[in-house]
């Protein structure tokens, strides 16, 4: 298998790199490089820049605003935007519910929702996980009861990322309690302004407000809020999660972070020479770089197979596991670079009358380190991915 890029693909890489360099607002780039939190306005601003270019839904069918790119071109786009420190596209709309709607939704749903996902007029969040139903999602207890006016949804969702920004939520709810647990679930589109929805923040280990609890207390939705067929929601959820794992290796993110490691490791920090002069540190850095190159080649192999197979490859679980481990390893290196100046923990955007302890770039590194612990959990924990590999690849 020839994994080298063609001349056309190399030209496309140069085009994307130049677009990011010339169009990503400096204020957003600086936040991303420094590890500071992006605002909702930052995400909206960058998405609309991409939408004006026609690149805001790159993997969608052209009929609904997609690009028609090959899997290789999509991989190049993700790699270059991530390495260029651009915000990642808000996945809940463009990578999750959008493909479900254009694949299984009604024409009315497609016409109503898809254009508003492309330019982020509607911000979506994901109503899947529940207390007691995370990795075992099929055990969810949220219910939807049909009546003459539509559906009544009741239950609780948790770890709902960016629900505080969301206009809409896609919800898995049990519609047939007598059926086998995977066969009695349906998929709903719910307006977050509907009476009965309450959002409560969960503070994460880095001090941020990224995830939430969402309570649905007798939330009434119309009959056409259901996607596809009743009790087929588990099939749609599996389809969605397969799309979620595409690109979860985040090779470009790790490349950008290693660029940052090299940059900061060249600066003397606390009374000694630059960390990059330490041979043991250089050996650790080289090891991560080699692992990242191997991951990139493996990703290209998976993409090449998917180009002909037409369906997700279970080998994407390998990408998820190794990609998350490498992302965490890059933050380990950043913590080693900053050394003791990581100890005075300080939130990236905290207001304080006290000057920072150590260099001004040191403050966000510990929060980034702690926040990155989550990447081996979301999108299907690495333990779940190993089970997929054992069953689907190794046949155990």
GULO-955968 format. One record per residue (C-alpha): residue in one letter; x, y, z; chain. Coordinates in Angstrom, 2 decimals, m for minus. Each point is the difference from the previous one (the first is absolute). Last residue first. Example, Ala and Ser with C-alpha at 12.3 -4.5 7.8 and 13.67 -1.06 7.14 Angstrom:
<code: S&px: 13.67&py: m1.06&pz: 7.14&unit: A>
<code: A&px: m1.37&py: m3.44&pz: 0.66&unit: A>
END
This chain:
<code: X&px: m11.61&py: m13.42&pz: 20.79&unit: A>
<code: X&px: m0.29&py: 0.77&pz: m3.71&unit: A>
<code: X&px: 3.15&py: 2.12&pz: m0.06&unit: A>
<code: X&px: m1.50&py: 2.87&pz: m1.99&unit: A>
<code: X&px: m3.68&py: 0.26&pz: 0.96&unit: A>
<code: X&px: 0.01&py: m1.64&pz: 3.45&unit: A>
<code: X&px: 3.39&py: 0.88&pz: 1.49&unit: A>
<code: X&px: 0.10&py: 3.39&pz: m1.75&unit: A>
<code: X&px: m3.49&py: 0.87&pz: 1.26&unit: A>
<code: X&px: 0.99&py: m1.06&pz: 3.54&unit: A>
<code: X&px: 3.07&py: 2.22&pz: m0.24&unit: A>
<code: X&px: m2.24&py: 2.89&pz: m1.05&unit: A>
<code: X&px: m2.17&py: m0.52&pz: 3.09&unit: A>
<code: X&px: 3.08&py: 0.22&pz: 2.24&unit: A>
<code: X&px: 1.09&py: 3.10&pz: m1.92&unit: A>
<code: X&px: m3.27&py: 1.66&pz: 0.97&unit: A>
<code: X&px: m2.58&py: 0.62&pz: m2.72&unit: A>
<code: X&px: m0.03&py: 3.48&pz: m1.51&unit: A>
<code: X&px: 1.03&py: 1.39&pz: 3.36&unit: A>
<code: X&px: 2.31&py: m1.91&pz: 2.34&unit: A>
<code: X&px: 3.59&py: 0.08&pz: m1.35&unit: A>
<code: X&px: m0.48&py: 3.68&pz: m0.84&unit: A>
<code: X&px: m1.05&py: 0.88&pz: 3.54&unit: A>
<code: X&px: 3.53&py: 0.17&pz: 1.46&unit: A>
<code: X&px: 0.53&py: 2.96&pz: m2.37&unit: A>
<code: X&px: m1.71&py: 2.33&pz: 2.47&unit: A>
<code: X&px: 2.68&py: m0.67&pz: 2.61&unit: A>
<code: X&px: 2.91&py: 0.82&pz: m2.30&unit: A>
<code: X&px: m1.75&py: 3.03&pz: m1.47&unit: A>
<code: X&px: m0.69&py: 1.34&pz: 3.51&unit: A>
<code: X&px: 3.69&py: m0.55&pz: 0.87&unit: A>
<code: X&px: 1.24&py: 1.78&pz: m3.12&unit: A>
<code: X&px: m2.22&py: 3.09&pz: 0.20&unit: A>
<code: X&px: 2.19&py: 1.91&pz: 2.51&unit: A>
<code: X&px: 3.46&py: m0.64&pz: m1.50&unit: A>
<code: X&px: m0.29&py: 2.38&pz: m2.96&unit: A>
<code: X&px: 0.37&py: 3.07&pz: 2.24&unit: A>
<code: X&px: 3.41&py: m1.21&pz: 1.21&unit: A>
<code: X&px: 0.35&py: m0.76&pz: 3.72&unit: A>
<code: X&px: m2.55&py: 0.80&pz: 2.66&unit: A>
<code: X&px: m2.59&py: 2.26&pz: m1.61&unit: A>
<code: X&px: m0.50&py: 3.44&pz: 1.53&unit: A>
<code: X&px: m2.60&py: 0.28&pz: 2.75&unit: A>
<code: X&px: m3.05&py: 2.21&pz: m0.44&unit: A>
<code: X&px: m1.89&py: m2.92&pz: m1.48&unit: A>
<code: X&px: m2.65&py: m0.70&pz: m2.63&unit: A>
<code: X&px: 0.08&py: m3.60&pz: m1.20&unit: A>
<code: X&px: 0.01&py: m0.60&pz: m3.75&unit: A>
<code: X&px: 2.49&py: m2.89&pz: m0.15&unit: A>
<code: X&px: m0.85&py: m1.37&pz: 3.45&unit: A>
<code: X&px: 3.01&py: 0.07&pz: 2.28&unit: A>
<code: X&px: 1.76&py: m2.87&pz: 1.70&unit: A>
<code: X&px: 3.17&py: 1.16&pz: 1.77&unit: A>
<code: X&px: 1.63&py: m3.41&pz: m0.61&unit: A>
<code: X&px: 0.62&py: 0.29&pz: m3.77&unit: A>
<code: X&px: 2.89&py: 2.37&pz: 0.73&unit: A>
<code: X&px: 1.78&py: m2.97&pz: 1.57&unit: A>
<code: X&px: 0.86&py: m1.47&pz: m3.42&unit: A>
<code: X&px: m1.17&py: 1.95&pz: m3.03&unit: A>
<code: X&px: 1.66&py: m2.36&pz: m2.46&unit: A>
<code: X&px: m1.07&py: m3.13&pz: 1.87&unit: A>
<code: X&px: m3.59&py: 1.19&pz: m0.04&unit: A>
<code: X&px: 0.22&py: 0.57&pz: m3.74&unit: A>
<code: X&px: 1.39&py: m3.52&pz: m0.48&unit: A>
<code: X&px: m2.88&py: m1.54&pz: 1.96&unit: A>
<code: X&px: m2.36&py: 2.08&pz: m2.15&unit: A>
<code: X&px: 1.46&py: m1.67&pz: m3.10&unit: A>
<code: X&px: m0.40&py: m3.43&pz: 1.62&unit: A>
<code: X&px: m3.71&py: 0.63&pz: 0.55&unit: A>
<code: X&px: m0.52&py: 0.73&pz: m3.68&unit: A>
<code: X&px: 2.08&py: m3.09&pz: m0.80&unit: A>
<code: X&px: m2.20&py: m2.23&pz: 2.16&unit: A>
<code: X&px: m3.15&py: 1.45&pz: m1.57&unit: A>
<code: X&px: 1.26&py: m0.67&pz: m3.51&unit: A>
<code: X&px: 1.13&py: m3.51&pz: 0.91&unit: A>
<code: X&px: m3.40&py: m1.04&pz: 1.30&unit: A>
<code: X&px: m2.11&py: 1.83&pz: m2.59&unit: A>
<code: X&px: 2.17&py: m1.11&pz: m2.90&unit: A>
<code: X&px: m0.19&py: m3.62&pz: 1.11&unit: A>
<code: X&px: m3.79&py: 0.34&pz: 0.25&unit: A>
<code: X&px: 0.06&py: 1.25&pz: m3.60&unit: A>
<code: X&px: 1.12&py: m3.56&pz: m0.78&unit: A>
<code: X&px: m3.68&py: m0.89&pz: 0.19&unit: A>
<code: X&px: m0.21&py: 1.56&pz: m3.49&unit: A>
<code: X&px: m3.01&py: 2.21&pz: m0.64&unit: A>
<code: X&px: m1.90&py: m0.74&pz: m3.23&unit: A>
<code: X&px: 0.48&py: 0.56&pz: m3.73&unit: A>
<code: X&px: 2.62&py: m2.70&pz: m0.41&unit: A>
<code: X&px: 1.92&py: 1.77&pz: m2.76&unit: A>
<code: X&px: 0.92&py: 3.31&pz: 1.64&unit: A>
<code: X&px: m0.18&py: m1.68&pz: 3.39&unit: A>
<code: X&px: 3.12&py: m2.02&pz: m0.81&unit: A>
<code: X&px: 1.93&py: 3.13&pz: m0.98&unit: A>
<code: X&px: m1.20&py: 1.78&pz: 3.14&unit: A>
<code: X&px: 1.18&py: m2.87&pz: 2.19&unit: A>
<code: X&px: 3.40&py: m0.04&pz: m1.71&unit: A>
<code: X&px: 0.31&py: 3.80&pz: 0.33&unit: A>
<code: X&px: m0.84&py: m0.26&pz: 3.69&unit: A>
<code: X&px: 2.69&py: m2.63&pz: 0.44&unit: A>
<code: X&px: 2.54&py: 2.32&pz: m1.62&unit: A>
<code: X&px: m1.02&py: 2.85&pz: 2.33&unit: A>
<code: X&px: 0.14&py: m2.28&pz: 3.03&unit: A>
<code: X&px: 3.51&py: m1.14&pz: m0.92&unit: A>
<code: X&px: 1.05&py: 3.64&pz: m0.35&unit: A>
<code: X&px: m1.51&py: 0.76&pz: 3.40&unit: A>
<code: X&px: 1.83&py: m2.90&pz: 1.64&unit: A>
<code: X&px: 3.28&py: 1.23&pz: m1.50&unit: A>
<code: X&px: m0.65&py: 3.54&pz: 1.27&unit: A>
<code: X&px: m0.88&py: m1.35&pz: 3.45&unit: A>
<code: X&px: 3.29&py: m1.92&pz: 0.17&unit: A>
<code: X&px: 1.97&py: 3.00&pz: m1.25&unit: A>
<code: X&px: m1.41&py: 2.18&pz: 2.79&unit: A>
<code: X&px: 0.86&py: m2.60&pz: 2.62&unit: A>
<code: X&px: 3.57&py: m0.29&pz: m1.38&unit: A>
<code: X&px: 0.33&py: 3.79&pz: m0.06&unit: A>
<code: X&px: m1.04&py: 0.12&pz: 3.64&unit: A>
<code: X&px: 2.68&py: m2.54&pz: 0.93&unit: A>
<code: X&px: 2.59&py: 1.93&pz: m2.00&unit: A>
<code: X&px: m0.76&py: 3.27&pz: 1.86&unit: A>
<code: X&px: 0.90&py: 2.85&pz: m2.37&unit: A>
<code: X&px: m3.68&py: 0.36&pz: m1.00&unit: A>
<code: X&px: m0.73&py: 0.99&pz: 3.58&unit: A>
<code: X&px: 1.71&py: 3.33&pz: m0.55&unit: A>
<code: X&px: 2.82&py: 0.72&pz: 2.46&unit: A>
<code: X&px: m0.53&py: 0.46&pz: 3.69&unit: A>
<code: X&px: m1.23&py: 2.75&pz: 2.29&unit: A>
<code: X&px: m3.69&py: m0.67&pz: m0.34&unit: A>
<code: X&px: m1.29&py: 0.07&pz: m3.57&unit: A>
<code: X&px: 2.64&py: 0.27&pz: m2.73&unit: A>
<code: X&px: m1.95&py: 0.06&pz: m3.30&unit: A>
<code: X&px: 0.64&py: m2.69&pz: m2.65&unit: A>
<code: X&px: m2.44&py: m2.37&pz: 1.71&unit: A>
<code: X&px: m2.74&py: 2.56&pz: m0.65&unit: A>
<code: X&px: 0.35&py: m0.15&pz: m3.78&unit: A>
<code: X&px: 0.59&py: m3.75&pz: m0.17&unit: A>
<code: X&px: m3.04&py: m0.68&pz: 2.17&unit: A>
<code: X&px: m2.11&py: 2.44&pz: m2.05&unit: A>
<code: X&px: 0.85&py: m1.83&pz: m3.22&unit: A>
<code: X&px: m0.86&py: m3.21&pz: 1.87&unit: A>
<code: X&px: m3.39&py: 1.52&pz: 0.82&unit: A>
<code: X&px: m0.62&py: 0.87&pz: m3.64&unit: A>
<code: X&px: 0.87&py: m3.52&pz: m1.11&unit: A>
<code: X&px: m2.25&py: m1.46&pz: 2.72&unit: A>
<code: X&px: m2.92&py: 2.11&pz: m1.19&unit: A>
<code: X&px: 0.72&py: m0.97&pz: m3.62&unit: A>
<code: X&px: m0.13&py: m3.70&pz: 0.83&unit: A>
<code: X&px: m3.42&py: 0.34&pz: 1.60&unit: A>
<code: X&px: m0.49&py: m3.79&pz: 0.35&unit: A>
<code: X&px: m3.72&py: 0.83&pz: 0.31&unit: A>
<code: X&px: m0.08&py: 0.67&pz: m3.74&unit: A>
<code: X&px: m2.88&py: m2.39&pz: m0.54&unit: A>
<code: X&px: m1.11&py: m1.10&pz: 3.47&unit: A>
<code: X&px: m3.08&py: 2.21&pz: m0.05&unit: A>
<code: X&px: m1.08&py: m1.49&pz: m3.35&unit: A>
<code: X&px: m0.08&py: m3.48&pz: 1.52&unit: A>
<code: X&px: m1.85&py: 1.48&pz: 2.98&unit: A>
<code: X&px: m2.69&py: 1.40&pz: m2.29&unit: A>
<code: X&px: m0.59&py: m3.29&pz: m1.82&unit: A>
<code: X&px: m0.19&py: m1.81&pz: 3.33&unit: A>
<code: X&px: m2.51&py: 2.60&pz: 1.23&unit: A>
<code: X&px: m2.10&py: m0.38&pz: m3.16&unit: A>
<code: X&px: m0.22&py: m3.76&pz: 0.55&unit: A>
<code: X&px: m0.89&py: 0.57&pz: 3.65&unit: A>
<code: X&px: m2.70&py: 2.46&pz: m1.01&unit: A>
<code: X&px: m1.96&py: m2.57&pz: m2.01&unit: A>
<code: X&px: m2.87&py: m0.20&pz: 2.53&unit: A>
<code: X&px: m2.17&py: 2.41&pz: m2.04&unit: A>
<code: X&px: 1.23&py: 0.44&pz: m3.54&unit: A>
<code: X&px: 1.96&py: 2.93&pz: m1.38&unit: A>
<code: X&px: 0.64&py: 2.96&pz: 2.27&unit: A>
<code: X&px: m2.67&py: 0.90&pz: 2.57&unit: A>
<code: X&px: m0.84&py: 3.69&pz: 0.44&unit: A>
<code: X&px: m2.82&py: m0.39&pz: m2.57&unit: A>
<code: X&px: m2.54&py: m0.92&pz: 2.70&unit: A>
<code: X&px: 0.58&py: 3.28&pz: 1.80&unit: A>
<code: X&px: 1.99&py: 0.28&pz: 3.25&unit: A>
<code: X&px: m1.26&py: 0.26&pz: 3.58&unit: A>
<code: X&px: 2.64&py: m0.08&pz: 2.73&unit: A>
<code: X&px: m1.47&py: m1.74&pz: 3.03&unit: A>
<code: X&px: 3.08&py: 0.81&pz: 2.10&unit: A>
<code: X&px: 3.17&py: m0.21&pz: m2.09&unit: A>
<code: X&px: 3.08&py: 0.65&pz: 2.16&unit: A>
<code: X&px: 3.32&py: 0.79&pz: m1.64&unit: A>
<code: X&px: 3.21&py: m0.36&pz: 2.02&unit: A>
<code: X&px: 2.91&py: 1.96&pz: m1.34&unit: A>
<code: X&px: 3.46&py: m0.05&pz: m1.55&unit: A>
<code: X&px: 2.55&py: 2.67&pz: m0.93&unit: A>
<code: X&px: m0.05&py: 2.27&pz: 3.00&unit: A>
<code: X&px: 3.69&py: 0.31&pz: 0.84&unit: A>
<code: X&px: 2.07&py: m0.44&pz: 3.15&unit: A>
<code: X&px: 2.41&py: m2.47&pz: m1.62&unit: A>
<code: X&px: m1.60&py: m2.87&pz: 1.89&unit: A>
<code: X&px: m3.39&py: 0.74&pz: m1.51&unit: A>
<code: X&px: m2.83&py: 2.04&pz: 1.48&unit: A>
<code: X&px: m3.40&py: m1.51&pz: m0.81&unit: A>
<code: X&px: m2.62&py: 2.55&pz: m1.02&unit: A>
<code: X&px: m3.76&py: m0.50&pz: 0.36&unit: A>
<code: X&px: m2.31&py: 0.21&pz: m3.03&unit: A>
<code: X&px: m3.78&py: m0.27&pz: 0.53&unit: A>
<code: X&px: m2.48&py: m0.99&pz: m2.71&unit: A>
<code: X&px: m3.69&py: m0.07&pz: 1.00&unit: A>
<code: X&px: m1.23&py: 2.70&pz: m2.37&unit: A>
<code: X&px: 1.58&py: m0.28&pz: m3.48&unit: A>
<code: X&px: 2.78&py: 2.54&pz: m0.54&unit: A>
<code: X&px: 2.52&py: m2.81&pz: m0.64&unit: A>
<code: X&px: m1.95&py: m1.02&pz: m3.13&unit: A>
<code: X&px: m0.01&py: m3.80&pz: m0.20&unit: A>
<code: X&px: 0.96&py: m2.34&pz: m2.84&unit: A>
<code: X&px: m0.84&py: m3.62&pz: 0.92&unit: A>
<code: X&px: 1.53&py: m3.46&pz: m0.56&unit: A>
<code: X&px: m1.92&py: m3.09&pz: 1.13&unit: A>
<code: X&px: 0.86&py: m2.94&pz: 2.28&unit: A>
<code: X&px: m1.84&py: m3.33&pz: 0.44&unit: A>
<code: X&px: 2.33&py: m2.33&pz: m1.91&unit: A>
<code: X&px: 3.23&py: 0.39&pz: 1.98&unit: A>
<code: X&px: m1.75&py: m0.79&pz: 3.30&unit: A>
<code: X&px: m1.88&py: m3.03&pz: m1.30&unit: A>
<code: X&px: m3.59&py: 1.20&pz: m0.27&unit: A>
<code: X&px: m2.48&py: 0.47&pz: 2.85&unit: A>
<code: X&px: 1.08&py: 3.58&pz: 0.77&unit: A>
<code: X&px: m0.89&py: 1.14&pz: m3.53&unit: A>
<code: X&px: 0.64&py: 3.71&pz: m0.58&unit: A>
<code: X&px: 3.28&py: 0.33&pz: 1.91&unit: A>
<code: X&px: 1.70&py: 3.32&pz: m0.68&unit: A>
<code: X&px: 3.12&py: 1.07&pz: m1.90&unit: A>
<code: X&px: 0.11&py: 3.76&pz: m0.28&unit: A>
<code: X&px: 1.33&py: 2.48&pz: m2.51&unit: A>
<code: X&px: 0.25&py: 3.43&pz: 1.61&unit: A>
<code: X&px: m0.75&py: 3.39&pz: m1.54&unit: A>
<code: X&px: 0.94&py: 3.67&pz: 0.60&unit: A>
<code: X&px: 3.12&py: m0.92&pz: 1.94&unit: A>
<code: X&px: 2.41&py: 2.36&pz: 1.73&unit: A>
<code: X&px: m0.47&py: m1.25&pz: 3.59&unit: A>
<code: X&px: m0.17&py: m3.53&pz: m1.40&unit: A>
<code: X&px: 3.69&py: 0.35&pz: m0.83&unit: A>
<code: X&px: 0.73&py: m3.67&pz: 0.68&unit: A>
<code: X&px: m2.78&py: m2.03&pz: 1.58&unit: A>
<code: X&px: 1.86&py: m2.05&pz: 2.61&unit: A>
<code: X&px: m3.45&py: m1.01&pz: 1.28&unit: A>
<code: X&px: m3.49&py: m0.69&pz: m1.24&unit: A>
<code: X&px: m3.11&py: m0.31&pz: 2.18&unit: A>
<code: X&px: m3.49&py: m1.26&pz: m0.72&unit: A>
<code: X&px: m3.43&py: 0.88&pz: m1.34&unit: A>
<code: X&px: m1.19&py: 0.43&pz: m3.59&unit: A>
<code: X&px: m3.68&py: 0.50&pz: m0.94&unit: A>
<code: X&px: m0.69&py: m0.61&pz: m3.69&unit: A>
<code: X&px: m2.51&py: 1.28&pz: m2.54&unit: A>
<code: X&px: m3.41&py: 1.59&pz: 0.59&unit: A>
<code: X&px: m2.16&py: m3.16&pz: 0.05&unit: A>
<code: X&px: 2.40&py: m1.82&pz: 2.29&unit: A>
<code: X&px: 3.36&py: m1.76&pz: m0.30&unit: A>
<code: X&px: 2.21&py: m0.54&pz: 3.01&unit: A>
<code: X&px: 3.75&py: 0.61&pz: m0.15&unit: A>
<code: X&px: 2.14&py: m1.41&pz: 2.80&unit: A>
<code: X&px: 3.47&py: 0.72&pz: 1.38&unit: A>
<code: X&px: 1.25&py: m3.19&pz: 1.67&unit: A>
<code: X&px: 3.17&py: m0.79&pz: m1.98&unit: A>
<code: X&px: 1.33&py: m3.56&pz: 0.28&unit: A>
<code: X&px: 0.94&py: m0.02&pz: m3.70&unit: A>
<code: X&px: 2.73&py: 2.51&pz: 0.81&unit: A>
<code: X&px: 2.14&py: m2.53&pz: 1.81&unit: A>
<code: X&px: 3.11&py: 2.23&pz: m0.29&unit: A>
<code: X&px: m2.05&py: 2.73&pz: 1.66&unit: A>
<code: X&px: m3.31&py: m1.20&pz: 1.37&unit: A>
<code: X&px: 0.04&py: 0.10&pz: 3.82&unit: A>
<code: X&px: m0.44&py: 3.77&pz: 0.15&unit: A>
<code: X&px: m0.89&py: 0.75&pz: m3.62&unit: A>
<code: X&px: 1.92&py: 0.30&pz: m3.26&unit: A>
<code: X&px: m1.84&py: 0.80&pz: m3.25&unit: A>
<code: X&px: m1.36&py: 3.53&pz: m0.26&unit: A>
<code: X&px: 2.57&py: 1.56&pz: m2.33&unit: A>
<code: X&px: 0.14&py: 3.76&pz: m0.56&unit: A>
<code: X&px: m0.83&py: 2.11&pz: m3.03&unit: A>
<code: X&px: 0.73&py: 3.64&pz: m0.88&unit: A>
<code: X&px: m2.37&py: 1.38&pz: m2.65&unit: A>
<code: X&px: 1.11&py: 2.96&pz: m2.11&unit: A>
<code: X&px: 3.23&py: m1.95&pz: m0.23&unit: A>
<code: X&px: 0.61&py: 0.67&pz: m3.71&unit: A>
<code: X&px: m0.38&py: m3.63&pz: m1.09&unit: A>
<code: X&px: m2.40&py: m0.96&pz: 2.79&unit: A>
<code: X&px: m2.58&py: 2.58&pz: m1.12&unit: A>
<code: X&px: 0.06&py: m1.35&pz: m3.56&unit: A>
<code: X&px: m0.60&py: m3.54&pz: 1.32&unit: A>
<code: X&px: m2.90&py: 0.69&pz: 2.37&unit: A>
<code: X&px: m3.15&py: 1.02&pz: m1.86&unit: A>
<code: X&px: 0.60&py: m1.48&pz: m3.43&unit: A>
<code: X&px: 1.23&py: m3.31&pz: 1.38&unit: A>
<code: X&px: m2.77&py: m0.21&pz: 2.57&unit: A>
<code: X&px: m2.66&py: 0.66&pz: m2.63&unit: A>
<code: X&px: 1.55&py: m2.59&pz: m2.31&unit: A>
<code: X&px: m0.28&py: m2.53&pz: 2.82&unit: A>
<code: X&px: 3.04&py: m1.23&pz: 1.87&unit: A>
<code: X&px: 2.01&py: m3.21&pz: m0.44&unit: A>
<code: X&px: 3.14&py: 0.90&pz: m1.98&unit: A>
<code: X&px: m0.17&py: 3.82&pz: m0.10&unit: A>
<code: X&px: m1.14&py: 0.15&pz: 3.63&unit: A>
<code: X&px: 2.48&py: m2.55&pz: 1.36&unit: A>
<code: X&px: 2.84&py: 1.70&pz: m1.90&unit: A>
<code: X&px: m0.91&py: 3.35&pz: 1.62&unit: A>
<code: X&px: m0.50&py: m1.45&pz: 3.50&unit: A>
<code: X&px: 3.62&py: m1.04&pz: 0.47&unit: A>
<code: X&px: 2.77&py: 1.57&pz: m2.08&unit: A>
<code: X&px: m1.46&py: 3.41&pz: m0.90&unit: A>
<code: X&px: m2.27&py: 0.59&pz: 2.95&unit: A>
<code: X&px: 1.59&py: m1.59&pz: 3.04&unit: A>
<code: X&px: 3.48&py: 0.34&pz: m1.48&unit: A>
<code: X&px: 0.50&py: 3.73&pz: 0.36&unit: A>
<code: X&px: 2.73&py: 0.39&pz: m2.63&unit: A>
<code: X&px: 3.44&py: 0.08&pz: 1.56&unit: A>
<code: X&px: 1.36&py: 3.40&pz: 0.86&unit: A>
<code: X&px: 3.03&py: 0.91&pz: m2.12&unit: A>
<code: X&px: 3.47&py: m0.62&pz: 1.41&unit: A>
<code: X&px: 1.62&py: m0.46&pz: m3.44&unit: A>
<code: X&px: 0.78&py: m3.59&pz: 0.94&unit: A>
<code: X&px: m3.72&py: m0.63&pz: 0.48&unit: A>
<code: X&px: m0.97&py: 1.73&pz: m3.23&unit: A>
<code: X&px: 2.75&py: m1.81&pz: m1.92&unit: A>
<code: X&px: m0.74&py: m3.48&pz: 1.33&unit: A>
<code: X&px: m3.77&py: 0.31&pz: m0.34&unit: A>
<code: X&px: 0.28&py: 1.20&pz: m3.60&unit: A>
<code: X&px: 2.54&py: m2.69&pz: m0.88&unit: A>
<code: X&px: m2.29&py: m2.69&pz: 1.42&unit: A>
<code: X&px: m2.91&py: 1.39&pz: m2.03&unit: A>
<code: X&px: 2.19&py: m0.08&pz: m3.11&unit: A>
<code: X&px: 0.90&py: m3.62&pz: 0.66&unit: A>
<code: X&px: m3.65&py: m0.95&pz: 0.57&unit: A>
<code: X&px: m0.81&py: 1.55&pz: m3.39&unit: A>
<code: X&px: m1.58&py: 3.43&pz: m0.09&unit: A>
<code: X&px: m3.54&py: 0.55&pz: m1.26&unit: A>
<code: X&px: m0.10&py: 3.31&pz: 1.84&unit: A>
<code: X&px: m3.19&py: m0.14&pz: 2.02&unit: A>
<code: X&px: m2.82&py: 2.54&pz: 0.04&unit: A>
<code: X&px: m3.03&py: m2.26&pz: m0.10&unit: A>
<code: X&px: 0.11&py: m1.07&pz: m3.64&unit: A>
<code: X&px: 3.80&py: m0.26&pz: 0.25&unit: A>
<code: X&px: m0.37&py: m3.01&pz: 2.31&unit: A>
<code: X&px: 1.56&py: 0.70&pz: 3.40&unit: A>
<code: X&px: 3.66&py: m0.67&pz: 0.87&unit: A>
<code: X&px: 1.18&py: 3.62&pz: m0.23&unit: A>
<code: X&px: m2.83&py: 1.65&pz: 1.92&unit: A>
<code: X&px: 1.47&py: 3.49&pz: 0.60&unit: A>
<code: X&px: 2.17&py: 0.04&pz: m3.15&unit: A>
<code: X&px: m2.10&py: 2.01&pz: m2.48&unit: A>
<code: X&px: 2.32&py: 3.03&pz: 0.24&unit: A>
<code: X&px: m2.74&py: 2.11&pz: 1.59&unit: A>
<code: X&px: m0.70&py: m2.97&pz: 2.30&unit: A>
<code: X&px: 3.64&py: m0.08&pz: 1.09&unit: A>
<code: X&px: m0.13&py: 3.65&pz: 1.08&unit: A>
<code: X&px: m3.37&py: m0.78&pz: 1.59&unit: A>
<code: X&px: 1.52&py: m2.81&pz: 2.03&unit: A>
<code: X&px: 2.83&py: 2.29&pz: 1.15&unit: A>
<code: X&px: m2.37&py: 2.67&pz: 1.33&unit: A>
<code: X&px: m2.37&py: m2.49&pz: 1.61&unit: A>
<code: X&px: 2.81&py: m1.76&pz: 1.86&unit: A>
<code: X&px: 1.47&py: 3.27&pz: 1.26&unit: A>
<code: X&px: m3.46&py: 1.33&pz: 0.93&unit: A>
<code: X&px: m0.59&py: m3.06&pz: 2.19&unit: A>
<code: X&px: 3.17&py: 0.90&pz: 1.86&unit: A>
<code: X&px: 3.32&py: m1.82&pz: m0.25&unit: A>
<code: X&px: 1.77&py: m1.02&pz: 3.18&unit: A>
<code: X&px: 3.70&py: 0.74&pz: 0.30&unit: A>
<code: X&px: 2.63&py: m2.54&pz: m1.02&unit: A>
<code: X&px: 2.52&py: 2.63&pz: m1.08&unit: A>
<code: X&px: 0.01&py: m1.20&pz: m3.61&unit: A>
<code: X&px: m3.80&py: m0.07&pz: m0.12&unit: A>
<code: X&px: m0.39&py: 3.46&pz: 1.50&unit: A>
<code: X&px: 2.59&py: 1.49&pz: m2.36&unit: A>
<code: X&px: m1.66&py: m1.56&pz: m3.04&unit: A>
<code: X&px: m3.37&py: 1.45&pz: 1.02&unit: A>
<code: X&px: 1.40&py: 3.53&pz: 0.41&unit: A>
<code: X&px: 1.92&py: m0.31&pz: m3.27&unit: A>
<code: X&px: m3.16&py: m0.68&pz: m2.00&unit: A>
<code: X&px: 0.40&py: m3.10&pz: m2.22&unit: A>
<code: X&px: m0.15&py: 1.27&pz: m3.59&unit: A>
<code: X&px: 3.54&py: 0.23&pz: m1.40&unit: A>
<code: X&px: 1.73&py: m2.87&pz: 1.79&unit: A>
<code: X&px: m3.07&py: m2.23&pz: m0.16&unit: A>
<code: X&px: m0.42&py: 0.62&pz: m3.72&unit: A>
<code: X&px: 3.72&py: m0.53&pz: m0.67&unit: A>
<code: X&px: 0.00&py: m3.36&pz: 1.75&unit: A>
<code: X&px: m3.16&py: m1.05&pz: m1.85&unit: A>
<code: X&px: 1.49&py: 0.89&pz: m3.39&unit: A>
<code: X&px: 3.35&py: m1.64&pz: 0.77&unit: A>
<code: X&px: m1.76&py: m3.22&pz: 0.97&unit: A>
<code: X&px: m2.02&py: 0.17&pz: m3.23&unit: A>
<code: X&px: 3.19&py: 0.32&pz: m2.03&unit: A>
<code: X&px: 1.38&py: m3.08&pz: 1.78&unit: A>
<code: X&px: m3.22&py: m1.84&pz: m0.79&unit: A>
<code: X&px: 0.24&py: 0.94&pz: m3.69&unit: A>
<code: X&px: 3.65&py: m1.11&pz: m0.15&unit: A>
<code: X&px: m1.02&py: m3.32&pz: 1.54&unit: A>
<code: X&px: 0.57&py: m0.77&pz: 3.66&unit: A>
<code: X&px: 2.12&py: m3.01&pz: 0.90&unit: A>
<code: X&px: m1.77&py: m2.92&pz: 1.67&unit: A>
<code: X&px: 0.68&py: m2.47&pz: m2.80&unit: A>
<code: X&px: m1.45&py: m3.37&pz: 1.05&unit: A>
END
